[in-house]
Amino acid sequence: MRKLALVCCFAILTMSFGLRTLAQESAPAPEPTKASQAPGHFYHIDFVVQELGADGKPTNSRSYAATVSTDPRDHGTSIRTGSKIPIATGSSSSSILPTQWQYVDVGVNIDAHNAREIGRQLSLDLVADVSSMGAPNDASLNHPVIRQNKWQASVLIPVGKAVVVFTSDSLDSKGSMQVVATATPLQ
C-alpha cells in the first residue's frame, strides 16, 4: 500500500510539473501587421509651378501646398485648381450665334501618392498636369488654343531643400516651365 501511495504521489507530482513546463513554453511571436507597424510621418509639401523666359528667369509662378503621410494606409493627396472654359461647338440653324458649347478644364492638377522615407529624403509618386489658354496661331479663326504640360514620375525630394522635380521647354516660345517641390516634416 505504501508503494502504491508513493507511486501515485510521484505520478501526480510528475504530471503537475509537466503541465507547468508545457505552460511555460513560449508561443511563436506574431508577425507584425500593418496596424502594428510604426506610425507614418507627415510632411508639408510646397509646390511652385514656374514659367521661365528665354533667359531662364521666372516670368510667372504659382504656389500650391499639401500634406502627405508616409502611412501605407494613406491614399495620398490631390490638388485641383482651375477654370472651365466654354468653347463654341456649333449653332442652331436659325441663328448665326453659337448656341452649343463644350467646357474644357484648364488649370493645375497635382497628385502625390505612395510617400515613403528613404534616409533624409522623401520619395513620392507624383503627377503634375498644368494647362492654360494660349493665344491662337491665327487670330482670324478665333479658336482657342490650350497649352498643356503633364509629367508623371517617382521623385526623390531632399527634406528641407527646394528641388526641381519636372521641367520642359515651351512649344510656342524659347521659354520653359518647371515644377519645384520642397518637403518639410511636420512635428
N, C-alpha and C positions, 0 to 999 in steps of 0.2 A: 504494500500500500504506500509506503514511503517512496519507493521508487516511482510509482505511478504519479504521486503528487509532485515529486521533483521533476519528472519528465513534463508534466502539464505546466508547471511554473516556468520551466525552461522554454517550452513551446510558446507560451503567452509572452514572455519577455522577448523572444526572438521575433515574433510577429509584430510586437509594438515597435521595436527598434527598426524593423524592416519597413514598416509604414512611415515612420519618421524619416528614414533615409529616402524613400520614394518621394515624400512630400518636399524634401529639400532640393530635389533636382530642379535645376533652372530650366525654364521654358525657353525656347529659342526667341531671340529678340525680334519683335515685329518689324517688318520692313517699313521704312518711312513712307508716309503718304503725302500727297500734295498739301493736305491741311497741316501736317506736322513739319513741313519744311520751313526754313527761315522766312520771315515776312519780307515782302517786297519793299523796295525803297522807292521814294517818289522824287521825281526830277521836274523842275520847271524848264521848259524849252522855249527859247525865243527864236523865232524865225524872222528873217529880214529878206524880202524879195527886192532886189536892186536892178534897175535898168541902168546900164553903163553906156556912156557916149563912146565915140570913136577913140577918144583919148584915154579911155579906161576909168574915167571918173564918174561917180554916180550922178545921174540926171533925175532919178526918181527912186524913192524907196518906200516900202510899206512894211509895217511890223505886225507880227502875229505872235500870240503866246498860247501855250497849252501846258498841261501837266500830264506826265506819263508815269506809269508804275512798272517796276520790274517783277511784280507778282505774276506768275504764269497764268493765273485765272483772269487777269485783266485783259480786256478786249481792245485796248489801245485808245487812241484819241483821234478826233477828226475836227478840222476847222473848215467851215464853209462860209464864204462871203462873196457876194456878187449881185448882179442885176439880171433881170430878164429883159432882153431887148426885142421889141416887136419888129418882125421883118414881113413886109407885104409879099404875099404869095399869089395873089390874084384879086380880081374884082368881079362883081356881078355883071351880067350882060347889059343892064340898064344904067350902069354908072361907069365912069372912067376913073373914079377914085377907088383906091384899094379898099376892099371890104373883107378880104381873107388875110389872116395874119398867122404867122408861126413865131413862137417865142423861143429865143436862144439864150441859154445861160452863159454869161461871161463873168469872170472874177477869179478868185483864188480858192483852190481846194487843197488842203494838206491833210494827209493821213499818216499817223505814226503808230506802228504796231510792233509787237514782239520785242519790247525793250528788255535788255539784259546788260548786266555789268560785266565788263572784261577789264579787270585791273582798275585803273583810274579813267576808264573810258566807258562810254555808253553806246551800245550797239542798238540800232533801230532798223526796222523795215520801213522805209519812207517813200511816200508818193507825193509829189508836188505837181499840181496842174494849174497853170496860170494862163488865162485867156483874156483878150481885150479887143475892143473895136479899133480897127485901123483905118487909115484914110484909103478910100477906093483908088485903085490904079487908074481908072478912067472916070473922072468927075461927072461926065455927061451921062453915064449909066445909072448913077445914084444907087448903086448896090453896095451894101455894107461888106467890109472885109473883116473877118475875125482872125486875129493872130492867136496862136496857142503854143505854149511850151509845156511839155509834160515829161517828167522824169520819174523813174521808179528804180530803187536800189536798196540794198542793205548798206548802211553807212555806219561809220565809227566816229563818234564825237568825243574829243578830249573834254573831260569835265572842267568847266570854268573857262573855257577858251573858245572864242568865236572861230568857226571854220566854214569855208565854202564847201557845201555838200553837192551842189549842182551848178553847172554853168553851161551856156550855149550861146552861139552867135545869133544875132538877129538876121532874119532873112531879107528884110527890107531896108537895112541900113548897115553901117560899119560898126554899130554898137553891139552890145551883148546883154544878156540877162543872167543873174546868178541868185542862188538861194544860200544864205548864210545861217547857220544854226549855232546856238550856244546852250549848253546844258548846265544847269545849276542844281545841286542837291537841295532838297527841302529837309529841314531838321524837324 
